[in-house]
Amino acid sequence: MNMDDSAQTQSLPERLLSTAIDVFGRKGLEGASTRAIAAAAGTTMSMITYHHGGKEGLYLAAARSIAEQIGERITPAFAAAARIEAADDAAAALAQVVALVDEFANVMVRPESAAWARFIVREQMEPTPAFDILYGGVMGRLIDHISALVVRATGGRLGPTEARLRTIAIVGQALVFRFARATVLRATGWASIDAEETAAIRGVVRAHTTAILADARAGAET
């Protein structure tokens, strides 16, 4: 199992959740065994029952943990976004969209996001109640903020549905560098994604985000 180095300093409950995220992401809810999760986390099955009530409760707790961890990294940018959403400043809105997507891309290429991505992809393909936790915890907030900023950045010329579709396209370009990581490495010839590669990815994402919004504004004006 590929565990993050920080696992060495985690408390037992934290280690249990990290292990659960990894195992559920690899095997799914049905394929994962609480016995295997407990053993990999260095604890007992009674720990799962005591804290989470069973496998389903642990699965939902894993989803909350993912949402919280991503949220911790990008929530500070939400406060700035909210201030700009309330102002009539297209340039500031564009800059904040770029800043939000840039930070999200940075989170998605970090090593610890690999286990999150496997879990999230399963929920995208076959949603369970955990999807509501993931979407309500961070993804929905990210889309809400960026959509509102897209409307500002394009001078209010886009309707809400079009703004959300543009937002999904913008966010998706950051996600692909995690979800299609094997393709990224093969296509670029990179051995890994470290600081230099991350900088290159973030530069492309920033440039594409700016271009998408410039096109959206131009299209709305014609």
C-alpha positions in Angstrom: 0.0 0.0 0.0 1.3 3.5 -0.9 0.9 5.5 2.3 1.9 9.1 2.6 5.0 9.8 4.8 2.8 11.8 7.2 1.2 8.5 8.2 4.1 8.0 10.6 3.0 10.9 12.7 -0.8 10.3 12.4 -2.9 9.4 15.4 -4.6 6.0 15.2 -8.0 7.5 14.1 -6.3 9.5 11.4 -4.3 6.5 10.2 -7.5 4.4 10.1 -9.2 7.0 7.8 -6.1 7.4 5.6 -6.0 3.6 5.2 -9.7 3.4 4.6 -9.5 6.1 1.8 -6.7 4.1 0.1 -8.4 0.7 0.4 -11.9 2.0 -0.6 -10.4 3.8 -3.5 -8.6 0.7 -4.8 -11.4 -1.9 -4.1 -14.6 0.1 -3.7 -17.1 -0.2 -0.8 -18.2 -3.7 -1.7 -14.7 -5.1 -2.4 -13.1 -3.6 0.7 -12.8 -5.6 3.9 -13.0 -4.0 7.3 -10.6 -6.7 8.5 -8.1 -5.8 5.9 -8.5 -2.1 6.6 -8.0 -2.6 10.3 -5.0 -4.8 9.8 -3.3 -2.3 7.4 -4.0 0.6 9.9 -2.5 -1.4 12.7 -5.7 -1.6 14.7 -8.7 -3.9 15.3 -12.1 -4.2 13.7 -13.6 -3.1 17.0 -12.0 0.3 16.4 -14.0 0.7 13.2 -17.2 -0.4 15.0 -16.6 1.9 18.0 -15.8 5.1 15.9 -17.9 4.5 12.7 -20.5 1.8 13.4 -19.2 -0.4 10.6 -18.0 -0.4 7.0 -20.6 2.0 5.6 -20.0 4.5 8.4 -16.3 4.3 7.8 -16.8 4.8 4.1 -18.8 8.0 4.7 -16.2 9.2 7.2 -13.6 8.6 4.5 -15.5 10.9 2.2 -15.8 13.6 4.9 -12.1 13.3 5.5 -11.3 13.8 1.8 -13.6 16.9 1.6 -12.1 18.4 4.7 -8.5 17.9 3.5 -9.1 19.5 0.1 -11.2 22.2 1.8 -8.4 23.1 4.2 -6.1 23.8 1.3 -8.4 25.9 -0.8 -10.9 27.4 1.7 -8.7 30.5 2.3 -9.2 31.4 -1.4 -13.0 31.2 -0.9 -13.0 34.2 1.4 -11.3 36.3 -1.3 -13.6 35.0 -3.9 -16.7 35.9 -1.9 -15.5 39.5 -1.6 -14.8 39.8 -5.3 -18.2 38.2 -6.2 -19.9 41.1 -4.4 -18.0 43.7 -6.5 -18.5 44.7 -10.1 -14.9 44.2 -11.2 -14.4 41.9 -14.1 -10.6 42.0 -14.0 -10.5 41.1 -10.3 -13.0 38.3 -10.9 -10.9 36.9 -13.7 -7.7 37.0 -11.5 -9.5 35.2 -8.7 -10.8 32.5 -11.0 -7.2 31.9 -12.1 -6.0 31.9 -8.5 -8.6 29.4 -7.3 -8.0 27.0 -10.2 -4.3 27.4 -9.8 -4.5 26.4 -6.1 -6.9 23.5 -6.9 -4.4 22.3 -9.6 -1.6 22.5 -7.0 -3.6 20.3 -4.6 -4.5 17.8 -7.3 -0.9 17.1 -8.3 0.3 16.6 -4.8 1.2 13.0 -3.8 -1.5 12.7 -1.1 -4.2 13.4 -3.6 -3.7 10.0 -5.4 -5.8 8.1 -2.9 -8.4 10.8 -2.8 -8.7 10.7 -6.6 -9.3 7.0 -6.7 -12.1 7.3 -4.2 -13.6 10.3 -6.0 -13.5 8.6 -9.4 -15.5 5.7 -8.0 -18.1 8.1 -6.7 -18.3 9.9 -10.0 -19.0 6.7 -11.8 -21.4 5.1 -9.3 -22.5 7.8 -6.8 -23.5 6.7 -3.3 -24.4 9.0 -0.3 -20.7 9.7 -0.1 -21.0 11.7 -3.3 -23.2 14.2 -1.5 -20.6 14.6 1.2 -17.8 15.2 -1.4 -19.9 17.6 -3.4 -21.4 19.5 -0.5 -18.1 19.6 1.4 -15.8 21.1 -1.3 -16.6 20.5 -4.9 -20.0 22.2 -4.9 -18.5 25.2 -3.1 -15.6 25.4 -5.6 -18.1 25.3 -8.5 -20.4 27.9 -6.9 -17.6 30.3 -6.3 -16.0 30.0 -9.7 -19.4 30.2 -11.5 -20.2 33.4 -9.7 -16.8 34.8 -10.6 -17.1 33.6 -14.2 -20.3 35.7 -14.5 -18.5 38.7 -13.1 -15.4 38.1 -15.3 -17.5 38.0 -18.4 -19.4 41.1 -17.6 -22.6 39.3 -16.6 -23.1 38.2 -20.2 -23.4 34.5 -19.4 -26.4 32.8 -18.0 -26.1 30.6 -14.9 -26.1 27.3 -16.8 -23.4 28.4 -19.3 -21.3 29.8 -16.5 -21.5 26.5 -14.7 -20.6 24.5 -17.9 -17.6 26.8 -18.4 -16.7 26.3 -14.7 -16.8 22.5 -15.0 -14.5 22.7 -18.1 -12.1 25.0 -16.2 -12.0 22.7 -13.1 -11.8 19.6 -15.3 -8.5 20.7 -16.8 -7.0 20.7 -13.3 -8.5 17.3 -12.4 -7.2 15.6 -15.5 -3.6 16.0 -14.3 -4.5 13.8 -11.4 -7.0 11.4 -12.9 -5.0 10.8 -16.1 -1.6 10.9 -14.4 -0.3 7.8 -16.1 -1.1 9.4 -19.5 0.5 12.7 -18.5 3.7 10.9 -17.5 3.8 8.8 -20.6 3.0 11.7 -23.0 5.5 14.1 -21.5 8.3 11.5 -20.8 8.4 12.7 -17.1 9.4 10.1 -14.5 7.4 11.9 -11.8 5.6 15.2 -11.1 7.8 17.2 -8.8 8.3 20.9 -8.3 9.4 21.7 -11.9 6.6 19.6 -13.4 4.0 21.1 -11.1 5.1 24.6 -12.1 4.7 23.7 -15.8 1.2 22.2 -15.2 0.0 25.2 -13.2 1.3 27.5 -15.9 -0.7 25.7 -18.5 -3.8 25.6 -16.3 -3.6 29.4 -15.7 -3.1 30.1 -19.4 -6.0 27.9 -20.4 -8.3 29.4 -17.7 -7.6 32.9 -18.9 -8.2 31.8 -22.6 -11.5 30.1 -21.7 -12.8 33.2 -20.0 -11.6 35.5 -22.7 -13.4 33.4 -25.3 -16.5 33.3 -23.2 -16.5 37.1 -22.9 -15.9 37.6 -26.6 -18.6 35.1 -27.5 -21.1 36.8 -25.2 -20.4 40.2 -26.8 -21.0 39.0 -30.4 
